[in-house]
Amino acid sequence: MGATRKPRLPDGLPTGNQLLDEVNRRLLDELTADPRLSAAALARRVGMSAPAVRERVARLEQAGVIRGYRLDVDPAALGLPVSVWVRLRPTPGSLPRAEQLARQVPEVSECHRVSGEDCLLLRVHVPTIASLEGVLDRFLLYGQTTSSFIVSTPVPPRTPGPGDTTR
């Protein structure tokens, strides 16, 4: 009886968790903390050669584990210190127009389609609490909004992990 083959991407790369050995997890953690690390600096941090690190990072990119590298700009530094999660419950038939509006409103930095009573979850950045009213008024044309001000971020964006599955 032959061994079962592990699923692979078309170019022969392993998929998903098969790529996430301890070394690749450490690479992802280091790149999450500082995406501008050179291959040499990254190699020093994980105890490998720079060519080996470049090859591993390239495989993670090709497999779609690393989707890209992004600039993280502080909205407060741009004069937008108030961050708000806005949930939108659109009226029947207005969801596509609300999504289009979210793409057009510059104060909206994220828009997610979610399950539950609300259909959209928007992250909005404004200069003052009072200025939120103008943004909300634009969305009220398409449904009911509920706002929650972001007070602090005890868990900043990070690379998700499998967690402890023994509990």
Contacts in CASP RR format, 6 or more apart in sequence:
PFRMAT RR
TARGET T0000
AUTHOR 0000-0000-0000
METHOD contacts of the structure
MODEL  1
MGATRKPRLPDGLPTGNQLLDEVNRRLLDELTADPRLSAAALARRVGMSA
PAVRERVARLEQAGVIRGYRLDVDPAALGLPVSVWVRLRPTPGSLPRAEQ
LARQVPEVSECHRVSGEDCLLLRVHVPTIASLEGVLDRFLLYGQTTSSFI
VSTPVPPRTPGPGDTTR
6 14 0 8 1.000
6 15 0 8 1.000
6 18 0 8 1.000
7 14 0 8 1.000
7 15 0 8 1.000
8 14 0 8 1.000
8 15 0 8 1.000
9 15 0 8 1.000
9 62 0 8 1.000
9 63 0 8 1.000
11 62 0 8 1.000
13 19 0 8 1.000
13 59 0 8 1.000
13 62 0 8 1.000
13 63 0 8 1.000
14 63 0 8 1.000
15 63 0 8 1.000
16 63 0 8 1.000
16 65 0 8 1.000
17 162 0 8 1.000
19 59 0 8 1.000
19 60 0 8 1.000
19 63 0 8 1.000
19 65 0 8 1.000
20 28 0 8 1.000
20 65 0 8 1.000
23 46 0 8 1.000
23 48 0 8 1.000
23 56 0 8 1.000
24 56 0 8 1.000
24 60 0 8 1.000
24 65 0 8 1.000
26 45 0 8 1.000
26 46 0 8 1.000
27 42 0 8 1.000
27 46 0 8 1.000
27 53 0 8 1.000
27 56 0 8 1.000
27 57 0 8 1.000
27 60 0 8 1.000
28 60 0 8 1.000
28 65 0 8 1.000
28 66 0 8 1.000
28 159 0 8 1.000
29 159 0 8 1.000
30 37 0 8 1.000
30 42 0 8 1.000
30 45 0 8 1.000
30 46 0 8 1.000
31 37 0 8 1.000
31 42 0 8 1.000
31 57 0 8 1.000
31 66 0 8 1.000
31 69 0 8 1.000
32 158 0 8 1.000
32 159 0 8 1.000
35 69 0 8 1.000
35 70 0 8 1.000
37 45 0 8 1.000
39 50 0 8 1.000
39 51 0 8 1.000
39 53 0 8 1.000
39 54 0 8 1.000
39 57 0 8 1.000
40 50 0 8 1.000
42 50 0 8 1.000
42 53 0 8 1.000
42 57 0 8 1.000
43 49 0 8 1.000
43 50 0 8 1.000
43 52 0 8 1.000
43 53 0 8 1.000
46 53 0 8 1.000
48 56 0 8 1.000
57 66 0 8 1.000
60 66 0 8 1.000
61 68 0 8 1.000
75 81 0 8 1.000
75 83 0 8 1.000
75 109 0 8 1.000
75 125 0 8 1.000
78 125 0 8 1.000
79 127 0 8 1.000
80 107 0 8 1.000
80 125 0 8 1.000
80 126 0 8 1.000
80 127 0 8 1.000
81 127 0 8 1.000
82 125 0 8 1.000
82 126 0 8 1.000
82 127 0 8 1.000
82 128 0 8 1.000
82 129 0 8 1.000
82 131 0 8 1.000
82 132 0 8 1.000
82 149 0 8 1.000
83 123 0 8 1.000
83 124 0 8 1.000
83 125 0 8 1.000
83 149 0 8 1.000
83 150 0 8 1.000
84 123 0 8 1.000
84 124 0 8 1.000
84 125 0 8 1.000
84 126 0 8 1.000
84 132 0 8 1.000
84 147 0 8 1.000
84 148 0 8 1.000
84 149 0 8 1.000
84 150 0 8 1.000
85 121 0 8 1.000
85 122 0 8 1.000
85 123 0 8 1.000
85 124 0 8 1.000
85 147 0 8 1.000
85 148 0 8 1.000
85 150 0 8 1.000
86 121 0 8 1.000
86 122 0 8 1.000
86 123 0 8 1.000
86 124 0 8 1.000
86 135 0 8 1.000
86 136 0 8 1.000
86 139 0 8 1.000
86 145 0 8 1.000
86 146 0 8 1.000
86 147 0 8 1.000
86 148 0 8 1.000
87 114 0 8 1.000
87 118 0 8 1.000
87 120 0 8 1.000
87 121 0 8 1.000
87 122 0 8 1.000
87 145 0 8 1.000
87 146 0 8 1.000
87 147 0 8 1.000
87 148 0 8 1.000
88 98 0 8 1.000
88 118 0 8 1.000
88 119 0 8 1.000
88 120 0 8 1.000
88 121 0 8 1.000
88 122 0 8 1.000
88 139 0 8 1.000
88 142 0 8 1.000
88 143 0 8 1.000
88 144 0 8 1.000
88 145 0 8 1.000
89 117 0 8 1.000
89 118 0 8 1.000
89 119 0 8 1.000
89 143 0 8 1.000
89 144 0 8 1.000
89 145 0 8 1.000
89 146 0 8 1.000
90 98 0 8 1.000
90 119 0 8 1.000
90 120 0 8 1.000
90 142 0 8 1.000
90 143 0 8 1.000
91 142 0 8 1.000
91 143 0 8 1.000
94 141 0 8 1.000
94 142 0 8 1.000
94 143 0 8 1.000
95 119 0 8 1.000
95 120 0 8 1.000
95 142 0 8 1.000
97 142 0 8 1.000
98 119 0 8 1.000
98 120 0 8 1.000
98 139 0 8 1.000
98 142 0 8 1.000
98 143 0 8 1.000
99 111 0 8 1.000
99 113 0 8 1.000
99 120 0 8 1.000
101 138 0 8 1.000
101 139 0 8 1.000
101 142 0 8 1.000
102 108 0 8 1.000
102 111 0 8 1.000
102 120 0 8 1.000
102 122 0 8 1.000
102 139 0 8 1.000
103 111 0 8 1.000
105 124 0 8 1.000
105 135 0 8 1.000
105 138 0 8 1.000
107 124 0 8 1.000
107 125 0 8 1.000
107 126 0 8 1.000
107 135 0 8 1.000
108 122 0 8 1.000
108 123 0 8 1.000
108 124 0 8 1.000
108 135 0 8 1.000
109 123 0 8 1.000
109 124 0 8 1.000
109 125 0 8 1.000
110 121 0 8 1.000
110 122 0 8 1.000
110 123 0 8 1.000
111 120 0 8 1.000
111 121 0 8 1.000
111 122 0 8 1.000
111 123 0 8 1.000
112 120 0 8 1.000
112 121 0 8 1.000
112 122 0 8 1.000
113 119 0 8 1.000
113 120 0 8 1.000
114 120 0 8 1.000
114 121 0 8 1.000
118 146 0 8 1.000
122 139 0 8 1.000
124 132 0 8 1.000
124 135 0 8 1.000
126 132 0 8 1.000
126 135 0 8 1.000
129 149 0 8 1.000
132 147 0 8 1.000
136 145 0 8 1.000
136 147 0 8 1.000
139 145 0 8 1.000
END
